[in-house]
């Protein structure tokens, strides 16, 4: 049954790590755009006074002691478990609050378990660096191969979750790989996901990105691989078998071809059967 927005309980969860230069503007924007929602800052060991600024503004602050965005999201799921809808948004000002109603509507009317803000960088310097844009493409391709079709913007930090999603998905990630885990669980569990195009703006001046492209990119790819073995084990095995078989055919080594074929038969069939059993 759909939930009427004026009778639903909505929370805006803002994970922050050293966002003192942005948090006041972000809070003001969200108060104006969604006055009926509770705004909660999840402060992840900031040492620049982010939490103090939020408290001065009358915002409830939850201290997240274990470092990493994944830990913050896990705290969000636990602390806001009783809300009808929870919006997750980064605290750096890159996402517009006025897109919130578009993200909330499919969740509140029962059409989606999770909505994702598909980032469309605005034509301003710093909105999306080329290396991150390219990395997003590679990570999305890896997700499609190893798990299956996901979302167009796998790593978006702007999402809305319904109650059902937060009941069945139990995050395990600790860092920036959390978004890839959320999508993989949604795909594996057959949850309904709707994407909404949203502008993606440069960070507010005085803040700095905490994501490290190569370090965190590697962690994200490893998370996708782990989730693939967890939910779609035949996919990585099929990929490995195909590579081994291809190498054998290329070098003309029939023992290598046989090894690839054996991996297909011995590895993939039991993995697919086990996965189909739940």
Secondary structure as UniProt FT lines:
FT   HELIX           5..7
FT   STRAND          10..16
FT   TURN            20..22
FT   HELIX           23..33
FT   TURN            35..36
FT   STRAND          38..43
FT   HELIX           50..56
FT   TURN            57..58
FT   STRAND          60..63
FT   HELIX           69..79
FT   TURN            80..82
FT   STRAND          85..88
FT   TURN            91..92
FT   HELIX           97..99
FT   HELIX           100..108
FT   TURN            109..110
FT   STRAND          114..121
FT   TURN            125..126
FT   HELIX           130..146
FT   TURN            154..155
FT   STRAND          159..162
FT   HELIX           163..168
FT   TURN            176..177
FT   HELIX           178..188
FT   TURN            189..190
FT   STRAND          193..200
FT   TURN            205..206
FT   HELIX           213..231
FT   HELIX           233..251
FT   HELIX           254..262
FT   HELIX           263..268
FT   HELIX           269..276
//
